[in-house]
Amino acid sequence: MATLDVTRAEDTKRVVEETVQMFGRLDLGVNKAGNGVMGAFEEQTPEQFAGQIDVNFWGTVNVCRAALPMPPRDWA
């Protein structure tokens, strides 16, 4: 299992490339990372919102962008 920071595009690219090197292809990607802050909306800081956006939005974008160029599975 790999550990990575999905907010860092270079981390996601590295893990996807390592996976393809190890297994020859990438069959499936699951964007499961998520970040939330508990409490009243008006009490959340801009930094807390930015952290949520970084993980929840940019993490998904980074993983998808890293995975799309990988060789497709031969479904035949």
Secondary structure, 3 states (H helix, E strand, C coil): CCCCCCCCHHHHHHHHHHHHHHHCCCCCCCCCCCCCCCCCHHHCCHHHHHHHHHHHHHHHHHHHHHHCCCCCCCCC
